Each structure stands twice: as C-alpha cells, then as structure tokens.
Amino acid sequence: MAFDIIHPDADAIECQIVDNVAQLLADSVARTPERVALEFFDHDITLTYTELFDQVRRVAAGLTARGVRKGTHVGMMLPNCVEFPVSWLAMAWVGAVCVQLNPRHTAAELDYVINDADIDFLILDETCLPAFETMTERPSRLPDEQVLVRCSADAGRHVDWRELLQADPLPAQVPPDLVQQDLLAMLYTSGSTGFPKGCLLDHRYWLQLAVSAIAVQCGHHPRHVLIYEPMFYMQGSFILLAALYANATIHCSARPSIKKLPDWIERFQIDYCAYPAPAVVGIENIPKEKGRSLEWVHAWYYHGDDIERLERHFDVVARDVFGMTENGLALYVPADRDDLSTPGCMGIPGPLREVRLVGDDGVDVGDGEVGELWTAGPGHLRGYYRKPKANAETFVGKWFRTGDLMRRDANGVYYLIGRIKDVVKRSGENIAAAEVEDCLCKLSGVVLAAVVAVPDEHRGEEVKAYVQLEDGLTNETLPPEQLLAHCVERLAPFKVPRYLSYVDEFPMTAGNDKVAKPKLTKGIDDLRLGAYDRIDDCWR
C-alpha cells in the first residue's frame, strides 16, 4: 500500500497504520527494493531497501540464536552508525524491547539504568566499554557472552556485533504473532521526580508517530531525509520509520554539526529535516542555494522571529510541533497557517489526539486561562517501567498529565506558557534537576543543592547549581572546580552544571522539606551574575 495521505485527518492516518514495524519494513522493501534506504555518509556506507531487509533479518536470526525472544530487554548504546537502525529493526522483527541508551552515560548512570530496565542483552559501541567495564553494580544476568560490541578490531571477551551478520536470514514473512500492542522500545526520560524513568513504547506508538509526522506536512512526502540528531533519542527513531513509510532515502551523519548542516542539505538535496534553533543564528550569511531543496522543516525551540527568518531565507515551510517521549505528537501548527507560525504558539491538537487544559483544582480552565496540558488517545506510552508511583501521579484515567502549562485562545489554538516539571531543557535534552542535585549532595561537604535553568541564546537553557556547604567550608576550601569535577565523573556531559553559586542558607517551602526555588531566583534578572562559569572559567 502506497503512502497517500494529503490531509492529517484521523481516518486517513488510521488506514496507514499497519500491524507492526516489521510489516512496515517488509512493505517498504516490496515497493522500492532497489532504492537507497540508508546512507551513513561519514562512514561511506550505503544500503538499499533490499540490503537493509537482508541485514535486519540476519541480525534478527543472530539475536534469536543467542536467546533473544519476544519481550527480551536488549540495551543498545550506540552512536549514529548503520548498526543502530539495523539492530533496532531486527529487534522489532523478533519482538524484543530495545532499551535505547545514551552512549555518553557514565558508569554510575549505567549502574542505574541497566538494573532499572532489567536489561538481559547489551549492544554497545567500543567507545562505551570503559564506562561499562567500570560499573560497580553490573547484574549477573548480563554475562560477557550477552554483550555485543560494535568494534573495529577485537571484541575481547565479549561478542563482535559483526558475528550477527553471519547468520542465515530469517524468512521474509513477517512473524504472525506481532501486534500493535507489543512493546518495541523503552526510552528513558528525565522528569521532575529525579532519576530517569523508562517509557514503555509499543509498535502502535511508533507507527502512529511516523505517519502523523508526515501527515501534518499536508501533501509533502519526503524523498531525501537528513538525520543528524542522535538516533538513540525519539526523533531519530520516528524519522527512520517516517522515511520507511515514504520510501525516502535517509542520509545520516555520525554526529551533529550546525556548521556543516547547510552543506549536508545542499549535497544530498535534503527536502525534510529538523533545523535547530542555534543554526538560525547568522543564517543570512549562508548562501540561499544551500537550502534550495528544502520543502519542509521542523522548527523546535525557536525564539523571536527565527521561524520567519528561516522561511524567508530558504523559501521553505517551517513549523513547530509540541510533543514528548510520552505522548508523541500532541499539537502542531498546520502548513496553511502562517499566522500561527510564531514563537510560543503550539497550534492545534495533533492527529488522533484529545487535549484539555486543567487547573490546580482538577477542573478544566476556560479560553485565555492557564492550565496544565493533559492528552489522551492511542499512541501514548503504556506507562513507566516499574514506577507505580510515577504512573499514579501522571495518569488520570485515560489522560496523561504533561506537566506543561498552556493557554488556549477562542479559536482553539494553544500557546506554551512554561513547565510545572522541575527540568532544565538544554539543547533539547531534558535534565532532571533532582538528578544533578543528588549528585552534588553526595560530595562530602555539601549540605544541600538546588538546580535551576538559566536562559541561553544558543542552548535554550543552561544548568545552574546552587550549593550550601557545611559550616567552616567556603568556596576556597571547596572550590567550584572540585564540585564540578565530581559531577563530570558521575554525570553525562550535557548534565554537568555550567554555572555554580554558593549560598549560606536556602529559602525553604512551608513544609521545610524543599528548596523554594522561586524565592531563590526572585528579582534576579541575570542568573549568571555572581556565579562561576565552567565554560569560560571565570566568576561572572
């Protein structure tokens, strides 16, 4: 069946959602067997749809031979490389659950997530081995023979991932027992409660998100798609599936580069990609012909008139969408509504989505009033893995509480106001304040810590930490360098605070059990002043 949506209505989208991701792959191969499916240009690797199909079924056979079954939790800790989509689709074919891990995780972070997710098998890059090998709480259920390494030479006592490709491919017939409700992936996301939680995402979630991502483009079906974002995040995976629906060619970089982005777009004649807000800085200095092939751009986290500047410079349609790992595509700005393409406007409810705004009293608020966005409909997460308390707090019947504050105008258009959740959003990464605070408080001499977001022109937000030291200690006896070095050892680089301030005593909430962060920052126009800046190595 060809992808033929020209309008994002529910019936048209429902007709395009197949039974499972394995079926989507098989259908895509049948339509365009010789078209290039993947090009990892930094690695000089190209696969046609037929070659991709063959490798997926070989890896699926190799995993099955080693004991991976439907429902098995397989961790995957890979950078952008061809092994990522091949392994991900192979797990979809087998019915396994792919736990997508950040390759920058430290040993301490792996101690948490590998045990929390009950990972039985692990696929990781050789650059991740130092962190994995220095784990202090590696579970006994993860022996060396169940650790598969993407390596350039010898995998040592582990298994070389390339051995999976030596297996005879599984039959081309889609496994008959796979259904939309089967789990496919577990993605960890940071929330206000501290440590990341595993979002349980089934085949339906991914298929609906992929179809919706194309449908909201209202008739534009991409042919050349660029993925420069890390593939282990939600965006990389759903763009992969959206490309399969459209039988597009995916061009993928090994790592992000704002500087190289315009050259990649021109070189590969990209017509669809996400264009990050920092890349708009100085866009007038980029030759217009660099973006001549662009037809549709997802513009996330834009400020001021950046969307208008991007559209004007490259003569392209750029639109914002609102969603998260938990609910996929919740709101979007339609292609024909230039008047809504403004900062803060999240648009209208997405396909197959119900939305409402709810006040503190649990009652829906009226137009023009601020409330928390709740969403419902198929294609949501199935829940947080082994987190009954978080599930009870997040779900109210069929409704998912996003933690984001919005208002709705009289025309049913939604505008983002802010977040309830105590999270810093740095370059699109959600960083739980509680996780960074917990790390700082484990250092001897730190009594209490509080983390807040600092607005930043390039990153969206930066992390700032306040610390209260034990009596007798000062910023000279326990200097910023020591505090931040402690964080560097225990946190992924993007979570390490950029700014650090010392306080004699924190303002506390009425119950005296939490830092009153609004009081901590009230009346301060520039939160950088008086703080140590880790990047510039100076006091502001």
C-alpha positions, 0 to 999 in steps of 0.5 A: 500500500502506497503512502497517500495521505494529503490531509492529517485527518484521523481516518486517513492516518488510521488506514496507514497504520499497519500491524507492526514495524516489521510489516512496515519494513517488509512493505517498504522493501516490496515497493522500492527494493532497489532504492537507497534506504540508508546512507551513513555518509561519514562512514561511506556506507550505503544500503538499499531497501533490499540490503537493509531487509537482508541485514535486519533479518540476519541480525534478527536470526543472530539475536534469536540464536543467542536467546533473544525472544519476544519481550527480551530487554536488549540495551543498545548504546550506540552512536549514529552508525548503520548498526543502530537502525539495523539492530533496532529493526531486527529487534522489532522483527523478533519482538524484543524491547530495545532499551535505547541508551545514551552512549555518553552515560557514565558508569554510575548512570549505567549502574542505574539504568541497566538494573532499572530496565532489567536489561538481559542483552547489551549492544554497545559501541567500543567507545562505551566499554570503559564506562561499562567495564567500570560499573560497580553494580553490573547484574549477573544476568548480563554475562560477557557472552550477552554483550555485543560490541560494535568494534573495529578490531577485537571484541575481547571477551565479549561478542563482535556485533559483526558475528550477527551478520553471519547468520542465515536470514530469517524468512521474509514473512513477517512473524504472525504473532506481532501486534500493535500492542507489543512493546518495541522500545523503552526510552528513558526520560528525565522528569521532575521526580529525579532519576530517569524513568523508562517509557514503555513504547509499543509498535502502535506508538511508533507507527502512529508517530511516523505517519502523523509526522508526515501527515501534518506536512499536508501533501509533502512526502519526503524523498531525501531525509537528513538525520543528524540528531542522535538516533538513540533519542525519539526523533531519530527513531520516528524519522527512520520509520517516517522515511520507511513509510515514504520510501525516502532515502535517509542520509545520516551523519555520525554526529551533529554539526550546525556548521556543516548542516547547510552543506549536508542539505545542499549535497544530498538535496535534503527536502525534510529535516529538523533545523535547530534553533542555534543554526538560525543564528547568522543564517543570512550569511549562508548562501540561499542555494544551500537550502534550495531543496528544502520543502519542509522543516521542523522548527523546535525551540525557536525564539523571536522571529527565527521561524520567519527568518528561516522561511524567508531565507530558504523559501521553505515551510517551517513549523513547530510541533509540541510533543514528548517521549510520552505522548508523541505528537500532541499539537502542531501548527498546520502548513496553511497557517502562517499566522500561527507560525510564531514563537510560543504558539503550539497550534492545534491538537495533533492527529488522533489526539484529545487535549484539555487544559486543567487547573490546580483544582482538577477542573478544566480552565476556560479560553485565555486561562492557564492550565496544565496540558493533559492528552489522551488517545492511542499512541501514548506510552503504556506507562513507566517501567516499574514506577507505580508511583510515577504512573499514579501521579501522571495518569488520570484515567485515560489522560496523561498529565504533561506537566506543561502549562498552556493557554488556549485562545477562542479559536482553539489554538494553544500557546506554551506558557512554561513547565510545572516539571522541575527540568532544565531543557538544554539543547533539547535534552531534558535534565532532571534537576533532582538528578544533578542535585543528588549528585552534588549532595553526595560530595562530602561537604555539601549540605544541600543543592538546588538546580535551576535553568538559566536562559541561553541564546544558543542552548535554550537553557543552561544548568545552574547549581546552587550549593550550601556547604557545611559550616567552616567550608567556603568556596576556597576550601571547596572550590567550584572546580572540585564540585564540578569535577565530581559531577563530570565523573558521575554525570553525562556531559550535557548534565554537568552544571555550567554555572555554580553559586554558593549560598549560606542558607536556602529559602525553604517551602512551608513544609521545610522539606524543599528548596523554594526555588522561586524565592531563590531566583526572585528579582534576579534578572541575570542568573549568571551574575555572581556565579562561576562559569565552567565554560569560560572559567571565570566568576561572572 
